[in-house]
């Protein structure tokens, strides 16, 4: 991966996201009920504390010890212990189903439909998260299997500011945050 990502808005964390595909996947996993840039800084904390982001090593780690390091302040997520389990679960899938190479999730997918299906099968990834991560791969890392825009939907729209797939700097992070606030307010208004 050669593009320089700017999701965490932190040089060390963004360098790791740019150079380690498993870090990027873990950042996406952590991106829920937590500020986006802090979620994507989480993999750097895990690496600093655990010493590695090797999926096999994480999968094999003692669950209690791993949960402790994820929950130690500043925690990798507001639900550090729970997310530690999800990180280990994703690491186990990568180790067992993709021979420890997370890029095989997308490099061996026949098309975007298969890619999204594979992402949805990962622990902690639902349909929306899978589509957002596929859009991130397409928009920022040029991973664009046949039909990627159509299969992903609105998250793949050119020029949109609706998800982490669109964050390339501080200004775009703020635009995405504004979009999400407006969408929440609209949903709340429609429900109430």
C-alpha positions as CSV (number, residue, x, y, z in Angstrom):
1,X,0.0,0.0,0.0
2,X,1.6,3.2,-1.1
3,X,-0.9,6.0,-0.7
4,X,-0.6,8.0,2.5
5,X,-3.8,7.8,4.4
6,X,-4.9,10.7,6.7
7,X,-7.8,9.1,8.7
8,X,-6.5,9.2,12.2
9,X,-5.0,12.7,11.9
10,X,-1.9,11.5,13.7
11,X,1.3,10.9,11.8
12,X,2.3,7.7,13.6
13,X,-1.2,6.1,13.4
14,X,-1.7,7.2,9.7
15,X,1.7,5.8,8.7
16,X,0.7,2.5,10.2
17,X,-2.7,2.6,8.4
18,X,-0.9,3.3,5.2
19,X,1.7,0.6,5.5
20,X,-0.2,-2.2,7.3
21,X,-3.4,-3.5,5.7
22,X,-4.4,-5.4,8.9
23,X,-4.1,-2.1,10.8
24,X,-6.5,-0.5,8.4
25,X,-9.0,-3.3,8.8
26,X,-8.8,-3.1,12.6
27,X,-9.3,0.6,12.4
28,X,-12.5,0.0,10.4
29,X,-13.6,-2.6,13.0
30,X,-13.2,-0.1,15.8
31,X,-15.1,2.7,13.9
32,X,-18.4,2.4,15.7
33,X,-19.8,4.4,18.7
34,X,-16.4,6.1,18.9
35,X,-14.9,9.1,17.1
36,X,-13.6,8.0,13.7
37,X,-10.1,9.4,14.1
38,X,-9.7,7.8,17.5
39,X,-10.9,4.5,16.2
40,X,-8.3,4.5,13.4
41,X,-5.6,5.5,15.9
42,X,-6.5,2.3,17.8
43,X,-4.3,-0.1,15.7
44,X,-1.2,2.0,16.6
45,X,-2.0,1.7,20.3
46,X,-2.4,-2.1,19.9
47,X,0.9,-2.3,18.1
48,X,2.7,-0.2,20.6
49,X,1.3,-2.2,23.6
50,X,1.3,-5.7,22.1
51,X,4.4,-5.3,19.9
52,X,2.9,-6.7,16.8
53,X,-0.1,-6.5,14.5
54,X,0.6,-10.0,13.1
55,X,-2.9,-11.6,12.8
56,X,-1.6,-15.0,14.0
57,X,0.1,-13.5,17.1
58,X,-3.0,-11.6,18.0
59,X,-5.3,-14.6,17.4
60,X,-3.1,-16.7,19.7
61,X,-2.7,-14.1,22.4
62,X,-4.2,-14.8,25.9
63,X,-7.7,-13.2,25.7
64,X,-7.6,-11.7,29.2
65,X,-4.1,-10.2,28.7
66,X,-5.1,-8.8,25.3
67,X,-8.3,-7.3,26.6
68,X,-6.3,-5.7,29.4
69,X,-3.9,-4.0,27.0
70,X,-6.9,-2.8,24.8
71,X,-8.7,-1.4,27.8
72,X,-5.8,0.3,29.5
73,X,-6.2,4.1,29.3
74,X,-6.2,5.6,26.9
75,X,-8.2,2.6,25.6
76,X,-8.3,1.6,22.0
77,X,-12.1,2.0,22.1
78,X,-14.7,3.2,24.5
79,X,-15.5,-0.6,24.8
80,X,-11.9,-1.7,24.9
81,X,-12.4,-5.2,26.4
82,X,-15.2,-6.1,24.0
83,X,-13.4,-4.8,21.0
84,X,-10.3,-6.7,22.0
85,X,-12.4,-9.9,21.5
86,X,-13.5,-8.7,18.1
87,X,-9.9,-7.8,17.1
88,X,-8.9,-11.4,18.1
89,X,-11.9,-12.9,16.2
90,X,-11.0,-11.0,13.0
91,X,-7.3,-11.9,13.4
92,X,-8.4,-15.6,13.7
93,X,-10.4,-15.4,10.5
94,X,-7.5,-13.7,8.7
95,X,-5.1,-16.4,10.0
96,X,-7.3,-19.3,9.3
97,X,-9.1,-18.4,6.1
98,X,-6.6,-16.1,4.4
99,X,-3.3,-17.6,5.4
100,X,-2.6,-14.6,7.6
101,X,-2.6,-12.2,4.7
102,X,-5.5,-9.8,5.1
103,X,-5.0,-8.4,1.6
104,X,-6.2,-11.7,0.3
105,X,-9.7,-10.7,1.4
106,X,-9.8,-8.2,-1.5
107,X,-7.0,-9.4,-3.9
108,X,-8.6,-12.8,-4.4
109,X,-12.2,-11.7,-4.6
110,X,-13.7,-12.3,-8.1
111,X,-15.7,-9.0,-7.9
112,X,-17.0,-6.4,-5.6
113,X,-20.1,-8.5,-4.7
114,X,-17.8,-11.2,-3.4
115,X,-15.6,-8.7,-1.6
116,X,-18.5,-7.2,0.2
117,X,-19.7,-10.7,1.1
118,X,-16.3,-11.6,2.5
119,X,-16.1,-8.3,4.5
120,X,-19.7,-8.9,5.9
121,X,-18.5,-12.4,7.1
122,X,-15.8,-10.8,9.3
123,X,-16.7,-10.5,13.0
124,X,-18.0,-7.1,13.8
125,X,-18.7,-6.2,10.1
126,X,-22.3,-5.7,9.0
127,X,-23.5,-4.7,5.6
128,X,-22.9,-0.9,6.0
129,X,-19.4,-1.4,7.5
130,X,-18.5,-3.8,4.7
131,X,-19.6,-1.3,2.0
132,X,-17.8,1.6,3.7
133,X,-14.6,-0.4,3.9
134,X,-14.9,-1.6,0.3
135,X,-15.4,2.1,-0.7
136,X,-12.3,3.1,1.3
137,X,-10.3,0.4,-0.6
138,X,-11.7,1.7,-3.9
139,X,-11.4,5.4,-3.3
140,X,-8.1,5.6,-1.5
141,X,-6.2,2.4,-2.4
142,X,-7.5,1.8,-6.0
143,X,-8.9,-1.7,-5.1
144,X,-11.7,-1.6,-7.6
145,X,-13.0,-5.0,-8.7
146,X,-15.5,-5.1,-11.5
147,X,-18.7,-3.2,-10.7
148,X,-17.3,-1.7,-7.5
149,X,-19.3,1.6,-7.5
150,X,-22.6,-0.2,-8.3
151,X,-22.1,-3.0,-5.7
152,X,-21.1,-0.6,-3.0
153,X,-23.7,2.0,-3.5
154,X,-23.7,5.6,-2.2
155,X,-20.4,5.2,-0.3
156,X,-18.6,4.8,-3.6
157,X,-20.1,8.0,-5.1
158,X,-17.4,10.4,-6.4
159,X,-17.1,13.5,-4.3
160,X,-19.3,12.3,-1.5
161,X,-18.5,13.1,2.1
162,X,-20.5,10.4,3.9
163,X,-17.9,8.0,5.4
164,X,-14.3,7.3,6.4
165,X,-13.8,6.4,2.7
166,X,-13.9,10.1,2.0
167,X,-11.5,11.3,4.7
168,X,-8.2,12.5,3.2
169,X,-7.4,15.4,5.5
170,X,-8.7,17.4,8.4
171,X,-11.2,19.4,6.2
172,X,-12.8,16.3,4.7
173,X,-12.9,14.7,8.2
174,X,-15.0,17.7,9.4
175,X,-17.2,17.4,6.3
176,X,-17.9,13.7,6.9
177,X,-18.6,14.5,10.6
178,X,-21.1,17.2,9.5
179,X,-22.8,14.8,7.0
180,X,-23.2,12.2,9.8
181,X,-24.6,14.8,12.2
182,X,-27.1,16.0,9.6
183,X,-28.1,12.4,8.8
184,X,-28.7,11.6,12.5
185,X,-30.8,14.7,13.0
186,X,-32.9,13.9,9.9
187,X,-33.4,10.3,11.1
188,X,-34.3,11.5,14.6
189,X,-36.7,14.1,13.2
190,X,-38.4,11.5,11.0
191,X,-38.8,9.1,14.0
192,X,-40.1,11.7,16.4
